[in-house]
Amino acid sequence: MDDAGSTLVEAVVAVSLLIVVLTPMIGAFAYQAGQHRSERLTLALAVGRRQLEALAAMPEAAPDSASTFKGRWRVVSTARRDGRLMALAVAVYDDPAPTPIVTLQTHRFVP
């Protein structure tokens, strides 16, 4: 009887130690994954903002046009004219991803 109780206590202590060791490790992995996602989003926003500013600075931005920039990022820029209003949009993709990480849009008046 004493051996059965002793084995149970050892098993409970072993599981407790395992939980104490694994919990911080899992937390560290989750933190690193979160950091990577926020860094990727920050870089995508910077790339998209730069591309949107360049598109807005071009007075000859052709209506209904799309351009793609290859590199680590795939940037799809579109310019659509509706009367005197030009709608500019930039979508930033991580190259293999089918959905954009971020999409930026703005409007400007065209003389």
Sequence and secondary structure as in RCSB ss.txt:
>XXXX:A:sequence
MDDAGSTLVEAVVAVSLLIVVLTPMIGAFAYQAGQHRSERLTLALAVGRRQLEALAAMPEAAPDSASTFKGRWRV
VSTARRDGRLMALAVAVYDDPAPTPIVTLQTHRFVP
>XXXX:A:secstr
 HHHHHHHHHHHHHHHHHHHHHHHHHHHHHHHHHHHHHHHHHHHHHHHHHHHHHHHH TT  TTEEEEE SSEEE
EEEEEEETTEEEEEEEEEETT SS SEEEEEEEE  
